[in-house]
Amino acid sequence: MSDYPVNMGEKPDVFPFFDPDTNTISYVVKDPNSRSCAVVDSVMDINYAGGRITYDHADEIIDFIRKNELDLEWLIETHVHADHLSAAPYIQDRLGGKIGIGRNIMIVQETFGKVFNEGTEFRRDGSQFDRLFDDGDTYRIGELTAFAMHTPGHTPACMTHVMGDAAFVGDTLFMPDGGSARADFPGGDAGTLYDSIQKVLSLPAEMRLFMCHDYGPEGREIAWETTVAEEKSNNIHVGGGKTKEEFVKMRTERDAQLDLPRLILPSLQVNMRAGALPPADKDGRYFLKVPINQL
C-alpha cells in the first residue's frame, strides 16, 4: 500500500481534451465541492514546418472553464514534455492559476540549456514556474486535496499528481496495451522508471489513472482512463508480475529502435521555460534553435 496521503473518498470530476496532432490528453480537474479546478498538461499548437503557433486546443479548455464558471487554481505539468508544447502561460494569462512542476526541472534546464547553447540569461533554477514540487508535497484545489509523487525514469522531473481518487501519471505509464514510456532521453533510466511504476501501482487498486498520451494500438479507439488494478494485471510491459530485469531488457532494446519525437526540439526549448518562447530579438521576432548532432 502507498505511503502517500491518499483519500479515495474525494472524487474529482475529470474532463479530457484530446489533441490529435500530438496524441496528448489534457485535463480539467474540478473539485466536486466547489468551482475550483486545475488544468493538467495543456497543449500549444505548432505548425513546425511553417513556424506558426496557435492556441486552438488551449482556447477549447479556456472556453470550457469560462462556460462552466470555474475558477482555475493550478496549471500542472507532469514533466518537461518532448512531444508537445505547453500552453500553460497562455491559459494563465487569461484565467490565472499557478504553474507547477517537479523540482528536478532544474536538472532538465541544466542539461538542455547546454544542448541549446542558452546564455547566462536563461535561469536554470526553476524560477519560471510558480511552484516546484518535491516528493509527497500536498496542495489544494478548492477543498480537494492533491499531492505529488516523484516518478522519474522517463525524465528526472516526472511527477504523478494524485487528486483524490484520480492520478495523472504523465508519460510514466500508458494504457495497459500501450505499456510504458521510453527511458532513453538525457537523465532517463529504465531501472528508475520501473521503480517509479511500482510506486504508482502501490496506490489503491481502484485508483483511477489518467494517461497523458494514447496512440490507439492495433487500431483501437483512443482511450485515457484505466485503474491501478488493470495496469497491475494487464500492462504489457509491467503487468502480471514482470521483474525489473525483464523490464529493463525490454525497455532498453525497444528504446534503441525508436526515433526521436517529431516536436522534441521546439518542445524542450519552450517547456523548460514553463511554456514561454525564448526571448525575442531586438525587432520583436521569436526564433527556435535546431542544434546539430546534439541529441
C-alpha positions in Angstrom: 0.0 0.0 0.0 1.2 3.5 -0.7 2.8 5.6 2.0 1.2 8.8 0.5 -1.9 10.6 1.9 -4.5 9.0 -0.4 -8.2 9.9 0.2 -10.3 7.7 -2.1 -13.4 9.4 -0.8 -12.6 12.6 -2.7 -13.8 12.1 -6.3 -12.9 14.9 -8.6 -14.7 15.5 -11.9 -12.3 14.9 -14.7 -12.8 16.3 -18.2 -10.4 15.2 -21.0 -9.4 17.2 -24.1 -7.6 15.1 -26.8 -5.2 16.7 -29.2 -4.9 14.5 -32.3 -1.8 16.2 -33.6 0.3 15.1 -30.7 -1.9 12.3 -29.2 -1.9 14.2 -26.0 -4.8 14.3 -23.5 -5.1 17.4 -21.4 -7.4 17.5 -18.4 -9.6 19.9 -16.5 -9.9 18.5 -12.9 -12.7 20.0 -10.9 -13.2 19.9 -7.1 -16.7 18.3 -6.7 -17.4 20.6 -3.7 -16.5 24.0 -5.3 -15.9 25.7 -8.6 -12.1 25.3 -8.3 -10.2 23.4 -10.9 -6.8 22.5 -12.2 -5.5 22.0 -15.8 -3.1 19.1 -16.3 -0.7 19.0 -19.3 -2.1 21.7 -21.7 -1.1 21.9 -25.4 0.0 24.8 -27.5 -0.4 24.1 -31.2 2.6 24.5 -33.6 3.0 24.1 -37.3 6.7 23.3 -37.1 7.3 23.4 -40.8 5.6 26.7 -41.2 6.9 28.2 -38.0 3.4 29.1 -36.8 2.0 28.8 -33.3 -1.7 28.9 -32.5 -3.9 28.1 -29.5 -7.0 26.2 -30.6 -6.5 23.4 -28.1 -5.9 25.8 -25.2 -8.8 28.0 -26.3 -11.1 25.0 -26.1 -10.1 24.5 -22.5 -10.4 28.2 -21.7 -13.9 28.2 -23.2 -14.9 25.2 -21.1 -13.7 26.7 -17.9 -15.4 30.0 -18.6 -18.7 28.5 -19.7 -18.9 26.4 -16.6 -17.9 29.3 -14.4 -14.9 27.6 -12.9 -12.0 29.1 -11.0 -8.6 27.9 -12.3 -6.2 27.5 -9.4 -3.4 25.3 -10.9 -1.7 24.5 -14.2 0.1 21.3 -13.6 2.9 20.0 -15.8 3.6 16.3 -15.1 7.1 16.8 -16.7 9.0 18.6 -19.4 7.3 17.1 -22.4 9.3 16.3 -25.5 6.4 15.7 -27.8 4.2 18.8 -27.4 4.4 22.4 -26.3 2.8 23.6 -23.1 0.1 26.3 -23.3 0.3 27.0 -19.5 1.3 30.7 -19.6 -1.3 31.4 -22.3 -4.0 29.9 -20.2 -2.6 31.6 -17.0 -2.7 35.0 -18.7 -6.4 34.6 -19.3 -7.6 32.7 -16.3 -5.0 32.9 -13.6 -3.7 30.0 -11.6 -0.2 28.8 -10.6 2.1 26.8 -12.9 3.7 23.8 -11.1 6.2 21.2 -12.0 8.7 18.8 -10.2 11.7 20.4 -8.6 14.1 18.4 -10.8 13.1 20.7 -13.6 16.5 22.3 -12.7 18.3 19.2 -13.9 16.4 19.3 -17.1 17.1 23.0 -17.5 20.8 22.5 -16.9 21.0 19.6 -19.4 19.1 21.3 -22.2 20.4 24.7 -21.5 23.7 23.3 -22.7 22.2 21.5 -25.7 20.6 24.6 -26.9 23.6 26.8 -26.1 21.5 29.1 -23.9 23.3 32.1 -22.4 23.6 33.0 -18.7 20.3 34.9 -19.0 18.5 31.6 -19.1 17.8 30.8 -15.5 18.3 27.1 -14.5 16.7 27.4 -11.1 13.1 26.6 -12.0 12.1 30.2 -11.3 10.0 30.3 -14.5 7.4 28.2 -12.6 5.3 29.3 -9.7 5.7 26.1 -7.7 8.3 23.4 -7.7 7.0 20.1 -6.1 9.0 17.7 -4.0 8.0 14.1 -3.5 5.0 14.0 -1.2 4.1 17.7 -1.4 0.4 18.4 -0.9 -1.7 21.3 -2.3 -5.3 22.2 -2.6 -7.7 22.6 -5.5 -10.6 24.3 -3.7 -11.5 21.7 -1.0 -9.8 18.9 -2.8 -6.5 17.6 -1.5 -3.8 16.8 -4.1 -0.3 15.5 -3.8 2.8 15.0 -6.0 4.7 11.7 -6.3 8.2 11.9 -7.8 8.2 9.2 -10.5 11.4 9.7 -12.6 12.8 7.4 -15.2 11.3 8.9 -18.4 12.8 12.2 -17.3 14.3 13.3 -14.0 11.4 15.8 -13.3 8.5 13.4 -13.8 5.7 13.6 -11.2 2.5 11.8 -10.8 -0.2 14.0 -9.4 -2.9 12.4 -7.3 -6.1 14.3 -6.8 -8.5 12.4 -4.6 -9.2 9.0 -6.3 -7.6 10.2 -9.6 -3.9 10.0 -10.5 -2.4 11.8 -13.5 0.7 9.8 -14.5 2.2 11.8 -17.3 4.3 9.5 -19.6 5.2 7.1 -16.8 2.5 4.6 -17.9 0.3 4.2 -20.9 -2.9 2.3 -21.2 -2.4 -1.5 -20.5 -2.0 -2.3 -24.2 0.4 0.6 -24.6 2.9 -0.2 -21.9 5.3 2.4 -20.7 7.3 5.5 -21.7 10.7 5.4 -23.2 13.7 5.9 -20.9 16.5 6.9 -23.2 16.2 10.7 -23.0 19.1 12.5 -21.2 18.5 11.8 -17.5 16.2 8.9 -18.2 16.8 5.4 -16.9 14.8 2.2 -17.4 15.5 0.8 -13.9 14.4 4.0 -12.3 11.3 4.0 -14.5 10.4 0.5 -13.3 10.7 1.6 -9.7 8.5 4.6 -10.3 5.9 2.5 -12.0 5.9 0.3 -8.9 5.2 3.4 -6.8 2.2 4.2 -8.9 1.0 0.6 -8.7 1.2 0.8 -4.9 -1.7 3.2 -4.9 -5.1 1.6 -4.1 -6.3 -0.9 -6.7 -9.4 1.2 -7.6 -7.5 4.4 -8.1 -8.3 6.0 -11.5 -5.3 6.5 -13.7 -5.3 9.1 -16.4 -2.8 9.0 -19.3 -1.0 11.9 -20.9 -0.9 10.1 -24.3 -2.6 7.4 -26.2 -1.9 6.1 -29.7 -4.6 3.5 -30.2 -2.6 0.3 -30.5 -3.9 -2.1 -33.1 -6.3 0.5 -34.3 -8.5 0.7 -31.2 -10.2 3.9 -30.3 -8.3 6.4 -28.3 -8.6 5.9 -24.5 -7.1 7.6 -21.5 -8.6 6.2 -18.3 -7.7 2.9 -16.5 -7.1 1.8 -12.9 -4.2 0.6 -10.8 -5.7 -2.9 -10.8 -6.0 -3.0 -14.6 -2.4 -1.9 -15.0 -1.1 -4.4 -12.5 -2.8 -7.3 -14.2 -2.7 -6.3 -17.9 0.0 -3.8 -18.7 2.1 -5.4 -21.4 5.4 -4.0 -20.0 5.0 -4.3 -16.3 1.8 -6.3 -15.6 1.5 -9.8 -14.3 4.5 -9.6 -12.0 7.2 -8.8 -14.6 10.6 -8.4 -13.0 12.8 -5.3 -13.1 15.4 -7.2 -15.1 12.8 -8.2 -17.7 11.5 -4.7 -17.9 15.0 -3.1 -18.3 15.9 -5.5 -21.0 12.7 -4.9 -22.9 12.8 -1.1 -22.5 16.5 -0.8 -23.5 16.0 -2.9 -26.6 12.8 -1.1 -27.6 14.2 2.4 -27.0 17.2 1.7 -29.3 14.7 1.3 -32.2 12.7 4.5 -31.6 13.0 7.7 -33.5 13.1 11.0 -31.6 9.7 12.6 -31.2 8.7 14.9 -34.1 8.5 18.0 -31.9 11.3 17.4 -29.5 13.3 20.4 -30.4 10.6 23.1 -30.1 9.0 21.3 -27.2 12.1 21.3 -25.0 13.0 24.9 -25.7 9.5 26.1 -24.7 8.7 23.6 -21.9 11.9 24.2 -19.9 10.7 27.8 -19.8 7.3 26.9 -18.4 5.7 27.2 -21.8 7.2 30.5 -22.8 9.0 31.1 -26.1 12.7 32.0 -26.0 13.3 35.8 -25.7 12.5 37.9 -28.8 15.3 39.6 -30.7 15.6 43.4 -30.8 12.9 43.6 -33.5 10.4 41.6 -31.5 10.8 38.3 -33.5 10.9 34.9 -32.0 13.2 32.0 -33.0 13.7 28.4 -32.1 17.1 26.7 -32.4 18.0 23.5 -34.2 21.1 22.1 -32.6 23.1 19.8 -34.9 24.1 16.3 -33.8 23.4 17.1 -30.1 20.5 14.6 -29.4 
